[in-house]
Amino acid sequence: MALFNITPRQLKTEFDGASQSGLVTECLAAERKRKLPAGLLIAIASRETNCVNKLGDGGHGRGVVQIDDRAT
């Protein structure tokens, strides 16, 4: 079993989907704007939601990185 319970094949499928949806492009643009390491945001999205835009955490987590509406 791979680290973090995801196989290389699953990770590639996830990344390909994120690329096709435009998520990778948006993450890279945000990282450049804020001078963050390239790949950081897509890595967070990968572990939070498998790069899927969804509602989580009892209805409080939003989006691919699960921003909590109670924290804003």
Backbone as a ProteinNet text record, in pm:
[ID]
protein_1_A
[PRIMARY]
MALFNITPRQLKTEFDGASQSGLVTECLAAERKRKLPAGLLIAIASRETNCVNKLGDGGHGRGVVQIDDRAT
[TERTIARY]
84.2	0	88.7	47.3	125.5	106.3	198.4	188.9	57.8	-10.4	-138.1	-250.2	-235.4	-341.7	-387.3	-297.4	-329.8	-217.4	-255.9	-155.4	-108.5	6.5	51.6	-50.8	-112.9	-214.2	-334.1	-381.1	-492.6	-454.5	-333.7	-286.6	-279.6	-231.4	-225.5	-364.9	-458.9	-597.2	-655.7	-630.5	-677.4	-617.5	-486	-417.4	-465.9	-485.6	-535.3	-673	-760.4	-891.9	-882.1	-792.7	-772.2	-715.4	-632.4	-578.2	-688.8	-771	-879.2	-982.9	-1007.8	-1107.9	-1055.8	-924.4	-864.2	-813	-832.6	-789.9	-639.3	-563	-416.5	-371.9	-427.9	-392.8	-425.4	-543.2	-583.8	-494.5	-461.2	-372.4	-235.2	-180.5	-48.4	-49.8	-157.3	-168.6	-174.9	-253.1	-263.5	-130.4	-59.7	71.5	170.7	171.5	261.1	228.2	99	54.6	98.2	90	122.4	261.6	339.7	477.4	483.8	392.8	391.7	464.2	511.1	576.7	479.6	527.6	445.5	403	274.8	222.1	162.1	184.3	134.9	-17.8	-87.5	-233.2	-298	-243.4	-300.6	-274.1	-161.9	-134.1	-234.1	-265.9	-365.2	-501.5	-539.3	-667.8	-673.2	-562.4	-557.1	-588	-528.1	-548.5	-681.7	-729.4	-856.4	-976.8	-979.7	-1101.3	-1076.1	-953.4	-917.4	-943	-924.5	-937.8	-1080.4	-1177.9	-1318.3	-1382.1	-1454.3	-1524.8	-1648	-1646.8	-1760.1	-1780.4	-1895.3	-1930.9	-1889.2	-1826.4	-1782.1	-1785.2	-1728.4	-1715.1	-1848.6	-1950.6	-2080.4	-2145.8	-2112.6	-2169.4	-2090.1	-1977.2	-1897.9	-1774.6	-1726.2	-1610.3	-1655.7	-1591.6	-1633.7	-1517.7	-1545.5	-1449.7	-1343.9	-1248.4	-1145.8	-1047.6	-1034.5	-944.2	-1020.2	-1152.1	-1237.9	-1219.7	-1238	-1234.5	-1355.4	-1333.8	-1438	-1505.7	-1637.7	-1710	-1715.1	-1680.7	-1677.2	-1550.5	-1450.9	-1322.3	-1311.6	-1413.1	-1404.2	-1500.5
-117.6	0	123.8	222.4	344.7	436	526.5	627.4	703.6	728.6	800.9	724.5	592.3	506.5	542.9	582.9	609.6	551.1	480	419.7	522.5	501.3	591.4	604	494.1	498.7	585.1	568.4	650.3	798.5	826.5	963.7	1024.9	948	998.9	1026.3	937.3	957.1	1083.2	1100.2	1218.8	1345.2	1343.3	1460.1	1489	1386.4	1406.5	1473	1429.1	1490.7	1635.8	1663.6	1800.9	1887.8	1831.2	1905.5	1938.5	1839.6	1858.4	1959.8	1962.8	2055.1	2198.3	2216.1	2348.6	2374.8	2280.2	2298.9	2318.2	2240.2	2251.6	2390.7	2439.6	2573.3	2680.1	2671.1	2769.1	2762.7	2643	2628.5	2686.6	2658.5	2712	2864.5	2922.2	3068.6	3129.2	3068	3117.2	3104.3	2995.5	2975.5	3081	3109.1	3213.6	3348.7	3381	3510	3528.7	3424.1	3433	3381.6	3351.3	3302.9	3176.7	3084.1	2954.1	2852.3	2744.6	2640.1	2579.4	2560.6	2500	2359.9	2331.9	2201.2	2191.4	2292.1	2286.1	2278.1	2363.7	2367.5	2243.7	2194.5	2073.2	1953.6	1955	1848.2	1852.2	1971.8	1984.5	1937.3	1981.2	1939.6	1788	1729.8	1585.6	1512.3	1554.6	1484.4	1519.9	1640.9	1681.8	1616.5	1618	1576.8	1493	1448.1	1380.7	1472.7	1601.9	1706.6	1719.6	1693.9	1704.9	1818.3	1905.6	2015.5	1959.8	1962	1903.1	1970.3	1942	1987.9	1879	1916.9	1816.9	1869.4	1795.9	1832.4	1877.9	1793.2	1824.9	1947.2	1975.3	2090.4	2218.3	2212.5	2332.7	2343.5	2232.4	2234.8	2255.8	2347.7	2380.5	2369.9	2316.7	2316.9	2209.2	2218.9	2114.8	2113.2	2224.1	2226.3	2235.7	2220	2215.2	2334.9	2454.1	2575.9	2571.7	2588.6	2579	2713.4	2717.6	2843.8	2897.5	2815.4	2862.1	2938.8	2932.6	2996.9	3134.2	3173.7	3303.7	3403
0	0	0	-73.6	-87.2	34	51.5	155.2	140.6	249.3	251.9	182.6	170.9	118.9	-22.1	-106.7	-246.7	-332.2	-434.5	-521.7	-624.4	-683.6	-789	-902.6	-938.2	-1045.5	-1004	-881.1	-832.5	-829.3	-785.5	-779.8	-919.1	-1016.4	-1154	-1208	-1183.5	-1227.7	-1164.6	-1036.9	-965	-1025.4	-1049	-1105.2	-1246.2	-1326.5	-1463	-1460.8	-1370.9	-1357.2	-1313.9	-1219.8	-1173.3	-1284.7	-1368.5	-1482.5	-1582.3	-1613.5	-1710	-1660.7	-1531.8	-1477.5	-1465.3	-1477.4	-1462.1	-1321.8	-1231.7	-1093.6	-1082.1	-1154.9	-1146.6	-1190.6	-1300.2	-1350.4	-1246.6	-1186	-1084.6	-961.1	-918.9	-803	-830.6	-947.7	-982.7	-989.2	-1041.4	-1048.6	-908.1	-820.5	-682.7	-609.2	-634	-570.4	-617.1	-745.8	-797.6	-735	-730	-676.8	-532	-453.7	-310.8	-276.6	-382.2	-364.7	-278.4	-306.8	-240.2	-326.6	-268.3	-347.6	-449.8	-571	-676.3	-633.9	-645.5	-612.7	-474.2	-390.5	-252.9	-246.5	-318.5	-310.2	-370.5	-479.6	-538.4	-446	-375.3	-279.5	-163.7	-116.2	-9.4	-59.8	-178.4	-236.7	-253.8	-292	-310.5	-181.2	-72.8	53.8	118.9	97.7	158.4	90.9	-42.5	-114.3	-238.1	-258.5	-383.7	-502.8	-482.2	-584.7	-638.1	-550.9	-589.7	-509.7	-578.5	-514.1	-444.9	-311.3	-239.8	-105	-47.5	85	183.6	292.7	388.8	530.8	620.3	761	820.5	805.9	862.6	801	674.8	606	621	689.9	712.3	621.9	568.2	479.6	336.4	265.7	130.9	32.6	-85.2	-193.5	-185.9	-277	-289.5	-173.8	-102.3	13	144.4	138.8	256.5	349.9	296.5	377.9	470.4	597.2	698.8	716.9	697.6	708.7	852.8	947.4	1086.5	1117	1027.6	1053.3	989.4	913.2	846.2	903.6
[MASK]
++++++++++++++++++++++++++++++++++++++++++++++++++++++++++++++++++++++++

